[in-house]
Amino acid sequence: MAERFSSGEAQYWPIYGSSTTTPTVSNSPIASLFHQLRSHSPTSSQLFGFLALFISTGILLLLLGVSVTAAVLGFIVFLPLIIISSPIWIPVFVLVGGFLTVSGFLVGTVTVLSWTYRYFRGMHPVGSNQMDYARSRIYDTASHVKDYAREYGGYFHGRAKDAAPGA
């Protein structure tokens, strides 16, 4: 909303390109819009940042277009070869994928078993101190819960009898 003066009209600075340098009095929405735009105009560093953003975005869009075009053309050129040799490639992909999956699970299993063996033999593998800390926290929490249950257990048992008298 525009500022109000004693005369009841809003006062604005001149629009860019006008010949007057003194403030003008106007109530038009266009003058209000220009005033808002001028008061929120970006600084030179912000303009430079926007320029860099637009240039880098344009370059990335150009590279994206070139990449997509090259991929589509390559797919079109090699499609007959892919179709003709597909009876060979499908079993190869299945066998290689299965071999890599089984190998990954085997390596993970051997690693876990090796770490567990060294931990229980007292060889202190990497991360064993964190494991000991977590075990002590769990034990402490369980003992606190047990003490709390012993302290307030009679209250809960008495309330349960009141809640279900036939049980």
DSSP file with accessible surface (Angstrom, degrees, kcal/mol):
  #  RESIDUE AA STRUCTURE BP1 BP2  ACC     N-H-->O    O-->H-N    N-H-->O    O-->H-N    TCO  KAPPA ALPHA  PHI   PSI    X-CA   Y-CA   Z-CA
    1    1 A M              0   0  204      0, 0.0     2,-0.0     0, 0.0     0, 0.0   0.000 360.0 360.0 360.0 143.1    0.0    0.0    0.0
    2    2 A A        -     0   0   29      1,-0.1     2,-0.2    25,-0.1    25,-0.0  -0.345 360.0-102.1 -74.3 153.9    1.3    3.5   -0.8
    3    3 A E        -     0   0  137      8,-0.2     2,-0.4    -2,-0.0     8,-0.3  -0.498  34.8-139.3 -73.8 145.6    2.4    5.9    1.8
    4    4 A R        -     0   0  139     -2,-0.2     2,-0.2     6,-0.1     6,-0.1  -0.879  16.9-168.4-109.8 135.9   -0.1    8.7    2.6
    5    5 A F    >   -     0   0   86      4,-0.7     3,-1.9    -2,-0.4     5,-0.0  -0.543  45.1 -85.6-109.5-177.7    0.8   12.3    3.2
    6    6 A S  T 3  S+     0   0  135      1,-0.3    -2,-0.0    -2,-0.2    -1,-0.0   0.816 127.8  57.0 -62.1 -28.9   -1.2   15.2    4.5
    7    7 A S  T 3  S-     0   0   85      2,-0.2    -1,-0.3     1,-0.1     3,-0.1   0.642 111.9-121.5 -77.7 -11.3   -2.5   15.9    1.0
    8    8 A G  S <  S+     0   0   36     -3,-1.9     2,-0.3     1,-0.3    -2,-0.1   0.508  76.4 109.9  86.9   3.7   -3.9   12.3    0.9
    9    9 A E  S    S-     0   0   93      1,-0.0    -4,-0.7    -5,-0.0    -1,-0.3  -0.825  70.2-112.8-113.0 154.5   -1.9   11.4   -2.3
   10   10 A A        -     0   0    1     -2,-0.3    16,-1.4    16,-0.2     2,-0.5  -0.554  24.7-142.8 -82.7 148.9    1.0    9.1   -2.7
   11   11 A Q  E     +A   25   0A  83     -8,-0.3     2,-0.3    14,-0.2    14,-0.2  -0.947  22.2 178.1-116.5 130.8    4.4   10.5   -3.6
   12   12 A Y  E     -A   24   0A  15     12,-2.9    12,-2.5    -2,-0.5     3,-0.1  -0.927  30.5-112.1-130.8 154.3    6.8    8.6   -5.9
   13   13 A W        -     0   0  150     -2,-0.3     9,-0.1    10,-0.2     8,-0.1  -0.453  54.1 -82.3 -78.5 158.8   10.2    9.2   -7.4
   14   14 A P        -     0   0   25      0, 0.0    -1,-0.1     0, 0.0     2,-0.1  -0.196  45.9-106.1 -65.9 154.0   10.3    9.7  -11.2
   15   15 A I    >   -     0   0   72      1,-0.1     3,-2.1    -3,-0.1     5,-0.1  -0.456  48.6 -85.7 -74.8 147.8   10.2    6.8  -13.6
   16   16 A Y  T 3  S+     0   0  173      1,-0.3    -1,-0.1    -2,-0.1     3,-0.1  -0.264 116.3  26.7 -54.8 137.2   13.5    5.9  -15.3
   17   17 A G  T 3  S+     0   0   88      1,-0.3    -1,-0.3    -3,-0.1     2,-0.2   0.336  89.6 126.8  92.3  -7.5   14.0    8.0  -18.4
   18   18 A S    <   -     0   0   57     -3,-2.1    -1,-0.3     1,-0.1     0, 0.0  -0.501  61.0-133.6 -82.1 157.3   11.8   10.9  -17.3
   19   19 A S  S    S+     0   0  120     -2,-0.2     2,-0.2    -3,-0.1    -1,-0.1   0.639  77.3  88.7 -87.9 -12.8   13.3   14.4  -17.4
   20   20 A T        -     0   0   66      1,-0.1    -2,-0.1    -5,-0.1     4,-0.1  -0.608  49.1-172.1 -89.8 147.0   12.3   15.5  -13.9
   21   21 A T        +     0   0  124     -2,-0.2    -1,-0.1     2,-0.1     3,-0.0   0.430  61.0  88.6-112.4  -4.1   14.4   14.9  -10.9
   22   22 A T  S    S-     0   0   90      1,-0.1    -2,-0.1    -9,-0.1     2,-0.0  -0.641  90.8 -92.5 -92.7 152.1   11.9   16.0   -8.2
   23   23 A P        -     0   0   44      0, 0.0     2,-0.3     0, 0.0   -10,-0.2  -0.368  41.3-145.0 -64.0 143.1    9.4   13.6   -6.7
   24   24 A T  E     -A   12   0A  56    -12,-2.5   -12,-2.9    -4,-0.1     2,-0.5  -0.762   7.5-128.3-108.2 157.1    6.1   13.5   -8.4
   25   25 A V  E     +A   11   0A  76     -2,-0.3     2,-0.3   -14,-0.2   -14,-0.2  -0.916  42.7 150.4-106.4 123.0    2.7   12.9   -6.9
   26   26 A S        -     0   0   34    -16,-1.4   -16,-0.2    -2,-0.5    -2,-0.0  -0.995  38.3-165.1-152.2 152.1    0.7   10.2   -8.5
   27   27 A N        +     0   0  101     -2,-0.3   -25,-0.1   -18,-0.1    -1,-0.1   0.296  52.2 124.1-115.9   5.4   -2.0    7.7   -7.6
   28   28 A S     >  -     0   0   49      1,-0.1     4,-1.6     4,-0.0     5,-0.1  -0.361  63.4-133.1 -73.9 146.8   -1.7    5.4  -10.7
   29   29 A P  H  > S+     0   0  107      0, 0.0     4,-2.3     0, 0.0     5,-0.1   0.812 105.3  60.0 -67.6 -26.5   -1.0    1.7  -10.2
   30   30 A I  H  > S+     0   0  108      2,-0.2     4,-2.6     1,-0.2     5,-0.2   0.936 104.7  47.9 -67.4 -43.2    1.7    1.9  -12.9
   31   31 A A  H  > S+     0   0   13      1,-0.2     4,-2.3     2,-0.2    -1,-0.2   0.905 111.3  51.9 -63.8 -36.7    3.7    4.4  -10.9
   32   32 A S  H  X S+     0   0   39     -4,-1.6     4,-2.3     2,-0.2    -1,-0.2   0.912 109.1  50.0 -64.9 -40.4    3.2    2.2   -7.8
   33   33 A L  H  X S+     0   0   97     -4,-2.3     4,-2.7     2,-0.2    -2,-0.2   0.935 111.0  48.3 -63.6 -46.0    4.5   -0.8   -9.7
   34   34 A F  H  X S+     0   0   79     -4,-2.6     4,-2.5     1,-0.2    -1,-0.2   0.883 110.3  52.6 -63.4 -36.3    7.6    1.1  -11.0
   35   35 A H  H  X S+     0   0   50     -4,-2.3     4,-2.2    -5,-0.2    -1,-0.2   0.926 110.7  46.9 -63.9 -43.7    8.2    2.3   -7.4
   36   36 A Q  H  X S+     0   0   85     -4,-2.3     4,-1.2     1,-0.2    -2,-0.2   0.911 112.8  49.6 -64.5 -42.3    8.1   -1.2   -6.1
   37   37 A L  H  < S+     0   0  101     -4,-2.7     3,-0.3     1,-0.2    -2,-0.2   0.917 112.0  47.9 -63.2 -42.1   10.4   -2.5   -8.9
   38   38 A R  H >< S+     0   0   46     -4,-2.5     3,-1.1     1,-0.2    -1,-0.2   0.891 110.0  51.7 -67.3 -37.2   12.9    0.3   -8.3
   39   39 A S  H 3< S+     0   0   70     -4,-2.2    -1,-0.2     1,-0.3    -2,-0.2   0.752 116.5  40.5 -74.0 -19.5   13.0   -0.3   -4.5
   40   40 A H  T 3< S+     0   0  137     -4,-1.2    -1,-0.3    -3,-0.3    -2,-0.2   0.074  82.9 139.3-111.8  23.0   13.6   -4.1   -5.0
   41   41 A S    <   -     0   0   67     -3,-1.1    -3,-0.1     1,-0.1     2,-0.0  -0.404  55.2-110.7 -70.7 144.0   16.1   -3.8   -7.9
   42   42 A P        -     0   0   53      0, 0.0    -1,-0.1     0, 0.0     2,-0.1  -0.340  27.1-114.7 -74.4 157.3   19.0   -6.2   -7.7
   43   43 A T     >  -     0   0   74      1,-0.1     4,-2.3    -2,-0.0     5,-0.2  -0.284  33.4-100.6 -80.6 172.7   22.6   -5.1   -7.0
   44   44 A S  H  > S+     0   0  101      1,-0.2     4,-2.4     2,-0.2     5,-0.2   0.880 123.3  52.7 -66.6 -34.7   25.4   -5.5   -9.6
   45   45 A S  H  > S+     0   0   85      2,-0.2     4,-2.2     1,-0.2    -1,-0.2   0.896 109.3  49.5 -69.4 -34.4   26.7   -8.7   -7.9
   46   46 A Q  H  > S+     0   0  104      2,-0.2     4,-2.5     1,-0.2    -2,-0.2   0.914 110.5  50.3 -67.8 -39.5   23.2  -10.2   -8.0
   47   47 A L  H  X S+     0   0   98     -4,-2.3     4,-2.5     2,-0.2    -2,-0.2   0.904 110.1  50.0 -63.2 -41.1   22.9   -9.3  -11.7
   48   48 A F  H  X S+     0   0  148     -4,-2.4     4,-2.5     2,-0.2    -1,-0.2   0.899 110.3  51.0 -63.9 -38.6   26.3  -10.9  -12.3
   49   49 A G  H  X S+     0   0   37     -4,-2.2     4,-2.4     2,-0.2    -2,-0.2   0.912 110.6  48.1 -64.3 -42.8   25.2  -14.0  -10.5
   50   50 A F  H  X S+     0   0  103     -4,-2.5     4,-2.8     2,-0.2    -2,-0.2   0.906 111.1  51.4 -63.4 -40.1   22.0  -14.2  -12.5
   51   51 A L  H  X S+     0   0   95     -4,-2.5     4,-2.5     2,-0.2    -2,-0.2   0.935 111.2  47.0 -62.1 -45.2   24.0  -13.8  -15.7
   52   52 A A  H  X S+     0   0   48     -4,-2.5     4,-2.7     1,-0.2     5,-0.3   0.896 112.1  51.6 -63.2 -38.7   26.4  -16.6  -14.7
   53   53 A L  H  X S+     0   0   90     -4,-2.4     4,-2.4     2,-0.2    -2,-0.2   0.935 111.5  46.0 -63.4 -46.1   23.4  -18.8  -13.8
   54   54 A F  H  X S+     0   0  139     -4,-2.8     4,-2.3     2,-0.2    -2,-0.2   0.908 114.4  48.0 -65.2 -41.0   21.7  -18.2  -17.2
   55   55 A I  H  X S+     0   0   94     -4,-2.5     4,-2.4    -5,-0.2    -2,-0.2   0.949 114.3  45.0 -66.0 -47.3   25.0  -18.9  -19.1
   56   56 A S  H  X S+     0   0   56     -4,-2.7     4,-2.6     1,-0.2    -2,-0.2   0.899 113.0  51.5 -66.6 -35.6   25.8  -22.1  -17.2
   57   57 A T  H  X S+     0   0   62     -4,-2.4     4,-2.6    -5,-0.3    -1,-0.2   0.924 109.9  49.8 -65.2 -40.9   22.2  -23.3  -17.5
   58   58 A G  H  X S+     0   0   39     -4,-2.3     4,-2.3    -5,-0.2    -2,-0.2   0.916 111.2  48.5 -62.9 -42.3   22.3  -22.6  -21.3
   59   59 A I  H  X S+     0   0   91     -4,-2.4     4,-2.6     2,-0.2    -2,-0.2   0.926 112.3  48.6 -64.2 -44.0   25.6  -24.5  -21.6
   60   60 A L  H  X S+     0   0  116     -4,-2.6     4,-2.5     1,-0.2    -2,-0.2   0.897 110.8  50.5 -65.1 -38.1   24.2  -27.5  -19.6
   61   61 A L  H  X S+     0   0  110     -4,-2.6     4,-2.4     2,-0.2    -1,-0.2   0.901 110.3  50.6 -65.5 -38.0   21.0  -27.6  -21.7
   62   62 A L  H  X S+     0   0  119     -4,-2.3     4,-2.4     2,-0.2    -2,-0.2   0.940 111.7  46.9 -63.1 -45.9   23.1  -27.6  -24.8
   63   63 A L  H  X S+     0   0   96     -4,-2.6     4,-2.6     1,-0.2    -2,-0.2   0.886 110.9  52.8 -64.0 -37.2   25.2  -30.5  -23.5
   64   64 A L  H  X S+     0   0  103     -4,-2.5     4,-2.7     2,-0.2     5,-0.2   0.930 109.6  48.7 -62.9 -43.5   22.1  -32.3  -22.5
   65   65 A G  H  X S+     0   0   35     -4,-2.4     4,-2.5     1,-0.2    -2,-0.2   0.916 112.1  48.0 -63.0 -42.6   20.7  -31.9  -26.0
   66   66 A V  H  X S+     0   0   88     -4,-2.4     4,-2.6     2,-0.2    -1,-0.2   0.922 113.1  48.7 -63.9 -42.2   23.9  -33.1  -27.6
   67   67 A S  H  X S+     0   0   75     -4,-2.6     4,-2.5     2,-0.2    -2,-0.2   0.932 112.9  46.0 -64.9 -45.1   24.0  -36.1  -25.3
   68   68 A V  H  X S+     0   0   80     -4,-2.7     4,-2.6     2,-0.2     5,-0.2   0.925 113.4  50.1 -65.4 -41.0   20.4  -37.2  -25.8
   69   69 A T  H  X S+     0   0   80     -4,-2.5     4,-2.6    -5,-0.2     5,-0.2   0.931 111.9  47.6 -62.7 -44.4   20.8  -36.8  -29.6
   70   70 A A  H  X S+     0   0   61     -4,-2.6     4,-2.6     1,-0.2    -1,-0.2   0.907 112.3  50.0 -64.3 -39.4   24.0  -38.9  -29.6
   71   71 A A  H  X S+     0   0   65     -4,-2.5     4,-2.4     2,-0.2    -2,-0.2   0.925 112.4  46.5 -66.1 -42.5   22.3  -41.6  -27.5
   72   72 A V  H  X S+     0   0   77     -4,-2.6     4,-2.5     2,-0.2    -2,-0.2   0.934 114.5  47.1 -66.5 -43.6   19.2  -41.7  -29.7
   73   73 A L  H  X S+     0   0  100     -4,-2.6     4,-2.5    -5,-0.2    -2,-0.2   0.909 112.5  50.0 -64.8 -40.8   21.3  -41.9  -32.9
   74   74 A G  H  X S+     0   0   26     -4,-2.6     4,-2.6    -5,-0.2    -1,-0.2   0.904 110.6  49.9 -63.3 -39.2   23.6  -44.5  -31.4
   75   75 A F  H  X S+     0   0  122     -4,-2.4     4,-1.0    -5,-0.2    -2,-0.2   0.918 111.6  48.6 -65.1 -40.8   20.6  -46.6  -30.4
   76   76 A I  H  < S+     0   0  105     -4,-2.5     3,-0.3     1,-0.2    -2,-0.2   0.920 114.1  45.9 -65.3 -42.1   19.2  -46.3  -33.9
   77   77 A V  H  < S+     0   0  102     -4,-2.5     4,-0.3     1,-0.2    -2,-0.2   0.924 120.1  38.0 -68.5 -42.5   22.4  -47.3  -35.6
   78   78 A F  H  X S+     0   0  118     -4,-2.6     4,-2.5    -5,-0.2    -1,-0.2   0.477  89.0  95.5 -91.6  -0.7   23.2  -50.2  -33.3
   79   79 A L  H  X S+     0   0   63     -4,-1.0     4,-2.7    -3,-0.3     5,-0.2   0.913  83.7  50.4 -59.4 -43.7   19.6  -51.5  -32.9
   80   80 A P  H  > S+     0   0   76      0, 0.0     4,-2.5     0, 0.0    -1,-0.2   0.928 112.3  47.5 -61.5 -39.7   19.9  -54.1  -35.7
   81   81 A L  H  > S+     0   0  106     -4,-0.3     4,-2.3     1,-0.2    -2,-0.2   0.902 112.0  50.2 -66.2 -38.1   23.1  -55.4  -34.2
   82   82 A I  H  X S+     0   0   81     -4,-2.5     4,-0.6     2,-0.2    -1,-0.2   0.920 112.3  47.1 -65.3 -43.0   21.4  -55.6  -30.7
   83   83 A I  H >< S+     0   0  106     -4,-2.7     3,-0.7    -5,-0.2    -2,-0.2   0.928 113.8  46.9 -66.6 -42.4   18.4  -57.4  -32.1
   84   84 A I  H 3< S+     0   0  135     -4,-2.5    -1,-0.2    -5,-0.2    -2,-0.2   0.908 119.9  38.2 -66.9 -40.5   20.5  -59.9  -34.1
   85   85 A S  H >X S+     0   0   19     -4,-2.3     4,-1.9    -5,-0.2     3,-1.4   0.362  84.3 104.8 -95.4   9.9   22.8  -60.7  -31.2
   86   86 A S  H <X S+     0   0   41     -3,-0.7     4,-2.2    -4,-0.6    -1,-0.2   0.838  71.2  63.2 -63.4 -33.3   20.2  -60.6  -28.4
   87   87 A P  H 34 S+     0   0   93      0, 0.0    -1,-0.3     0, 0.0    -2,-0.1   0.796 110.8  41.2 -61.6 -20.5   20.1  -64.4  -27.9
   88   88 A I  H <> S+     0   0  112     -3,-1.4     4,-1.4     2,-0.1    -2,-0.2   0.876 115.0  48.5 -87.7 -42.4   23.7  -64.2  -26.9
   89   89 A W  H  X S+     0   0  126     -4,-1.9     4,-2.9     1,-0.2     5,-0.2   0.858 102.0  60.0 -72.5 -37.4   23.6  -61.0  -24.7
   90   90 A I  H  X S+     0   0  107     -4,-2.2     4,-2.3     1,-0.2     5,-0.2   0.960 109.3  42.0 -61.3 -49.1   20.6  -61.9  -22.5
   91   91 A P  H  > S+     0   0   67      0, 0.0     4,-2.8     0, 0.0     5,-0.2   0.898 113.8  54.2 -64.3 -33.9   22.1  -65.1  -21.0
   92   92 A V  H  X S+     0   0   58     -4,-1.4     4,-2.9     2,-0.2     5,-0.3   0.942 110.1  46.0 -64.2 -45.6   25.5  -63.3  -20.7
   93   93 A F  H  X S+     0   0  141     -4,-2.9     4,-2.6     1,-0.2     5,-0.2   0.906 113.9  49.0 -63.1 -40.0   23.9  -60.4  -18.7
   94   94 A V  H  X S+     0   0   99     -4,-2.3     4,-2.5    -5,-0.2    -2,-0.2   0.936 114.4  44.9 -65.5 -44.2   21.9  -62.9  -16.5
   95   95 A L  H  X S+     0   0  125     -4,-2.8     4,-2.6    -5,-0.2    -2,-0.2   0.935 115.9  45.5 -66.7 -43.8   25.0  -65.0  -15.8
   96   96 A V  H  X S+     0   0   76     -4,-2.9     4,-2.7    -5,-0.2     5,-0.2   0.932 114.8  48.3 -66.3 -43.5   27.3  -62.0  -15.1
   97   97 A G  H  X S+     0   0   33     -4,-2.6     4,-2.2    -5,-0.3    -2,-0.2   0.920 113.5  47.3 -62.7 -42.5   24.6  -60.3  -12.9
   98   98 A G  H  X S+     0   0   35     -4,-2.5     4,-2.6    -5,-0.2     5,-0.2   0.917 112.2  50.0 -64.4 -42.0   24.0  -63.5  -11.0
   99   99 A F  H  X S+     0   0  140     -4,-2.6     4,-2.7     1,-0.2    -2,-0.2   0.931 112.0  47.2 -63.0 -44.3   27.8  -64.1  -10.5
  100  100 A L  H  X S+     0   0  108     -4,-2.7     4,-2.4     2,-0.2    -1,-0.2   0.890 112.7  50.1 -65.9 -36.8   28.3  -60.6   -9.2
  101  101 A T  H  X S+     0   0   78     -4,-2.2     4,-2.3    -5,-0.2     5,-0.2   0.951 113.5  44.2 -65.2 -48.1   25.3  -60.8   -6.9
  102  102 A V  H  X S+     0   0   97     -4,-2.6     4,-2.4     1,-0.2    -2,-0.2   0.913 113.7  51.4 -64.2 -40.2   26.5  -64.1   -5.4
  103  103 A S  H  X S+     0   0   37     -4,-2.7     4,-2.6    -5,-0.2    -1,-0.2   0.914 109.6  50.1 -63.7 -41.3   30.1  -62.9   -5.1
  104  104 A G  H  X S+     0   0   45     -4,-2.4     4,-2.4     1,-0.2    -2,-0.2   0.926 112.0  46.5 -63.5 -44.4   28.9  -59.7   -3.3
  105  105 A F  H  X S+     0   0  146     -4,-2.3     4,-2.4     2,-0.2    -1,-0.2   0.894 112.3  51.6 -64.6 -37.2   26.9  -61.7   -0.8
  106  106 A L  H  X S+     0   0  111     -4,-2.4     4,-2.6    -5,-0.2     5,-0.2   0.938 110.3  47.6 -65.5 -43.8   29.8  -64.1   -0.3
  107  107 A V  H  X S+     0   0   95     -4,-2.6     4,-2.4     1,-0.2    -2,-0.2   0.921 113.0  49.4 -63.8 -42.4   32.3  -61.3    0.4
  108  108 A G  H  X S+     0   0   35     -4,-2.4     4,-2.4    -5,-0.2    -1,-0.2   0.919 111.7  48.4 -62.5 -41.8   29.8  -59.7    2.8
  109  109 A T  H  X S+     0   0   79     -4,-2.4     4,-2.6     2,-0.2     5,-0.2   0.926 112.0  48.4 -65.7 -43.6   29.2  -63.0    4.7
  110  110 A V  H  X S+     0   0   86     -4,-2.6     4,-2.6     1,-0.2    -1,-0.2   0.910 111.7  50.7 -64.2 -38.9   33.0  -63.7    5.0
  111  111 A T  H  X S+     0   0   84     -4,-2.4     4,-2.5    -5,-0.2    -2,-0.2   0.933 112.1  45.9 -64.8 -45.3   33.6  -60.2    6.2
  112  112 A V  H  X S+     0   0   92     -4,-2.4     4,-2.6     1,-0.2     5,-0.2   0.922 114.4  47.9 -65.1 -43.3   30.9  -60.4    8.9
  113  113 A L  H  X S+     0   0  112     -4,-2.6     4,-2.5    -5,-0.2    -2,-0.2   0.907 112.1  49.6 -65.0 -40.1   32.0  -63.9   10.0
  114  114 A S  H  X S+     0   0   54     -4,-2.6     4,-2.5    -5,-0.2    -2,-0.2   0.929 112.6  47.0 -63.8 -44.3   35.6  -62.7   10.2
  115  115 A W  H  X S+     0   0   65     -4,-2.5     4,-2.3     1,-0.2    -2,-0.2   0.926 113.2  49.0 -64.4 -42.9   34.7  -59.6   12.3
  116  116 A T  H  X S+     0   0   48     -4,-2.6     4,-2.5     2,-0.2     5,-0.2   0.915 111.0  50.0 -63.6 -42.4   32.5  -61.7   14.6
  117  117 A Y  H  X S+     0   0  133     -4,-2.5     4,-1.6     1,-0.2    -2,-0.2   0.946 113.2  45.5 -61.4 -47.2   35.3  -64.3   15.1
  118  118 A R  H  <>S+     0   0   96     -4,-2.5     5,-2.7     1,-0.2     6,-0.5   0.866 112.1  53.0 -66.7 -33.4   37.9  -61.6   15.9
  119  119 A Y  H ><5S+     0   0   29     -4,-2.3     3,-1.1     1,-0.2     5,-0.3   0.943 112.2  42.8 -66.6 -46.6   35.5  -59.8   18.2
  120  120 A F  H 3<5S+     0   0  157     -4,-2.5    -1,-0.2     1,-0.3    -2,-0.2   0.728 110.5  56.4 -76.4 -18.2   34.7  -62.9   20.3
  121  121 A R  T 3<5S-     0   0  165     -4,-1.6    -1,-0.3    -5,-0.2    -2,-0.2   0.502 116.6-114.3 -86.0  -3.4   38.3  -64.0   20.4
  122  122 A G  T < 5S+     0   0   43     -3,-1.1    -3,-0.2    -4,-0.4    -2,-0.1   0.718  76.0 132.2  82.4  21.9   39.2  -60.6   21.9
  123  123 A M      < -     0   0  106     -5,-2.7    -4,-0.2    -6,-0.2    -5,-0.1   0.457  64.4-130.5 -86.8  -0.1   41.3  -59.3   19.0
  124  124 A H        -     0   0  137     -6,-0.5    -5,-0.1    -5,-0.3     3,-0.1   0.955  27.8-161.1  52.5  69.5   39.4  -55.9   19.0
  125  125 A P    >   -     0   0    7      0, 0.0     3,-2.1     0, 0.0     4,-0.3  -0.199  39.7 -65.7 -70.5 171.6   38.5  -55.5   15.4
  126  126 A V  T 3  S+     0   0  136      1,-0.3    -2,-0.0     2,-0.1     0, 0.0  -0.346 125.0  18.4 -60.8 128.5   37.5  -52.1   14.0
  127  127 A G  T 3> S+     0   0   24     -3,-0.1     4,-1.7    -2,-0.1    -1,-0.3   0.421  85.8 118.5  92.0  -1.1   34.3  -50.8   15.6
  128  128 A S  H <> S+     0   0    8     -3,-2.1     4,-2.6     1,-0.2     5,-0.2   0.850  71.9  56.7 -69.5 -31.2   34.4  -53.2   18.6
  129  129 A N  H  > S+     0   0  111     -4,-0.3     4,-2.2     2,-0.2    -1,-0.2   0.896 107.3  48.7 -66.6 -36.2   34.6  -50.3   21.0
  130  130 A Q  H  > S+     0   0  143      2,-0.2     4,-2.4     1,-0.2    -1,-0.2   0.884 110.6  51.6 -67.2 -36.7   31.4  -48.9   19.6
  131  131 A M  H  X S+     0   0   94     -4,-1.7     4,-2.3     2,-0.2    -2,-0.2   0.915 110.2  48.3 -65.5 -42.9   29.8  -52.3   19.9
  132  132 A D  H  X S+     0   0   54     -4,-2.6     4,-2.4     2,-0.2    -2,-0.2   0.893 111.2  50.8 -63.9 -40.7   30.9  -52.5   23.6
  133  133 A Y  H  X S+     0   0  141     -4,-2.2     4,-2.3     2,-0.2    -2,-0.2   0.926 111.0  47.9 -63.1 -43.9   29.5  -49.1   24.3
  134  134 A A  H  X S+     0   0   45     -4,-2.4     4,-2.4     2,-0.2    -2,-0.2   0.906 111.0  51.5 -64.5 -40.6   26.2  -49.9   22.7
  135  135 A R  H  X S+     0   0  145     -4,-2.3     4,-2.5     1,-0.2    -2,-0.2   0.928 110.5  48.2 -64.1 -40.3   26.0  -53.2   24.7
  136  136 A S  H  X S+     0   0   51     -4,-2.4     4,-2.7     1,-0.2    -1,-0.2   0.897 111.0  51.1 -68.6 -37.0   26.7  -51.4   27.9
  137  137 A R  H  X S+     0   0  130     -4,-2.3     4,-2.4     2,-0.2    -1,-0.2   0.917 111.2  47.9 -64.4 -41.9   24.0  -48.7   27.1
  138  138 A I  H  X S+     0   0  119     -4,-2.4     4,-2.5     2,-0.2    -2,-0.2   0.930 112.9  48.5 -64.5 -42.8   21.4  -51.5   26.4
  139  139 A Y  H  X S+     0   0  165     -4,-2.5     4,-2.3     2,-0.2    -2,-0.2   0.926 112.3  48.7 -63.8 -43.9   22.3  -53.3   29.6
  140  140 A D  H  X S+     0   0   75     -4,-2.7     4,-2.3     2,-0.2    -2,-0.2   0.920 112.1  48.5 -62.6 -42.6   22.1  -50.1   31.7
  141  141 A T  H  X S+     0   0   76     -4,-2.4     4,-2.4     1,-0.2    -1,-0.2   0.926 111.2  50.2 -64.0 -42.6   18.7  -49.2   30.1
  142  142 A A  H  X S+     0   0   59     -4,-2.5     4,-2.3     1,-0.2    -1,-0.2   0.906 110.6  49.3 -64.4 -39.0   17.4  -52.7   30.8
  143  143 A S  H  X S+     0   0   28     -4,-2.3     4,-2.6     2,-0.2    -1,-0.2   0.902 110.5  50.9 -68.7 -35.9   18.5  -52.6   34.4
  144  144 A H  H  X S+     0   0  124     -4,-2.3     4,-2.4     2,-0.2    -2,-0.2   0.915 111.0  48.4 -65.9 -40.2   16.9  -49.1   34.9
  145  145 A V  H  X S+     0   0   92     -4,-2.4     4,-2.5     2,-0.2    -2,-0.2   0.912 111.2  50.7 -65.5 -39.9   13.6  -50.4   33.4
  146  146 A K  H  X S+     0   0  108     -4,-2.3     4,-2.3     2,-0.2    -2,-0.2   0.935 111.5  47.3 -64.4 -44.0   13.8  -53.5   35.7
  147  147 A D  H  X S+     0   0   79     -4,-2.6     4,-2.3     1,-0.2    -2,-0.2   0.912 112.3  50.1 -63.4 -40.6   14.4  -51.3   38.8
  148  148 A Y  H  X S+     0   0  130     -4,-2.4     4,-2.6     1,-0.2    -1,-0.2   0.908 110.0  50.5 -63.7 -41.4   11.5  -49.0   37.8
  149  149 A A  H  X S+     0   0   53     -4,-2.5     4,-1.1     1,-0.2    -1,-0.2   0.886 110.9  48.8 -66.4 -37.3    9.2  -52.0   37.3
  150  150 A R  H  < S+     0   0  177     -4,-2.3     4,-0.4     2,-0.2    -1,-0.2   0.900 113.6  47.4 -66.7 -39.7   10.1  -53.4   40.8
  151  151 A E  H  < S+     0   0  135     -4,-2.3    -2,-0.2     1,-0.2    -1,-0.2   0.914 128.3  22.9 -69.1 -43.4    9.5  -50.0   42.4
  152  152 A Y  H  X S+     0   0   97     -4,-2.6     4,-1.6    -5,-0.2    -1,-0.2   0.303  93.9 101.8-107.2   9.1    6.2  -49.3   40.7
  153  153 A G  H  X S+     0   0   13     -4,-1.1     4,-2.4     1,-0.2     5,-0.2   0.885  77.7  55.4 -63.7 -39.5    5.1  -52.9   39.9
  154  154 A G  H  > S+     0   0   58     -4,-0.4     4,-2.3     1,-0.2    -1,-0.2   0.895 105.2  53.7 -62.8 -37.0    2.7  -53.2   42.8
  155  155 A Y  H  > S+     0   0  138     -3,-0.2     4,-2.2     1,-0.2    -1,-0.2   0.946 110.7  45.5 -63.1 -44.7    0.8  -50.1   41.7
  156  156 A F  H  X S+     0   0  115     -4,-1.6     4,-2.2     1,-0.2    -2,-0.2   0.895 112.1  50.8 -68.2 -38.9    0.3  -51.5   38.2
  157  157 A H  H  X S+     0   0  130     -4,-2.4     4,-1.7     1,-0.2    -1,-0.2   0.915 111.0  49.1 -65.2 -40.2   -0.7  -55.0   39.4
  158  158 A G  H  X S+     0   0   30     -4,-2.3     4,-1.7    -5,-0.2    -2,-0.2   0.905 111.4  49.3 -65.8 -38.5   -3.3  -53.4   41.8
  159  159 A R  H  X S+     0   0  136     -4,-2.2     4,-2.3     1,-0.2    -1,-0.2   0.872 107.5  54.9 -68.3 -35.4   -4.7  -51.2   39.0
  160  160 A A  H  X S+     0   0   58     -4,-2.2     4,-1.9     2,-0.2    -1,-0.2   0.890 106.5  51.0 -66.2 -35.2   -4.9  -54.2   36.7
  161  161 A K  H  < S+     0   0  151     -4,-1.7    -1,-0.2     1,-0.2    -2,-0.2   0.899 111.6  48.1 -67.7 -36.1   -7.0  -56.1   39.3
  162  162 A D  H  < S+     0   0  118     -4,-1.7    -2,-0.2     1,-0.2    -1,-0.2   0.885 111.4  50.1 -69.9 -37.2   -9.4  -53.1   39.5
  163  163 A A  H  < S+     0   0   84     -4,-2.3    -1,-0.2     1,-0.3    -2,-0.2   0.847 124.9  26.2 -72.3 -34.1   -9.7  -52.8   35.8
  164  164 A A    ><  +     0   0   47     -4,-1.9     3,-1.2    -5,-0.2    -1,-0.3  -0.704  68.0 170.2-128.5  80.5  -10.5  -56.4   35.3
  165  165 A P  T 3  S+     0   0  114      0, 0.0    -1,-0.1     0, 0.0    -2,-0.1   0.815  77.5  52.3 -67.9 -25.3  -12.1  -57.8   38.5
  166  166 A G  T 3         0   0   83      0, 0.0    -5,-0.1     0, 0.0    -2,-0.0   0.589 360.0 360.0 -85.1  -7.7  -13.2  -61.1   36.9
  167  167 A A    <         0   0  123     -3,-1.2    -3,-0.1    -6,-0.2     0, 0.0  -0.374 360.0 360.0 -81.9 360.0   -9.8  -62.0   35.6
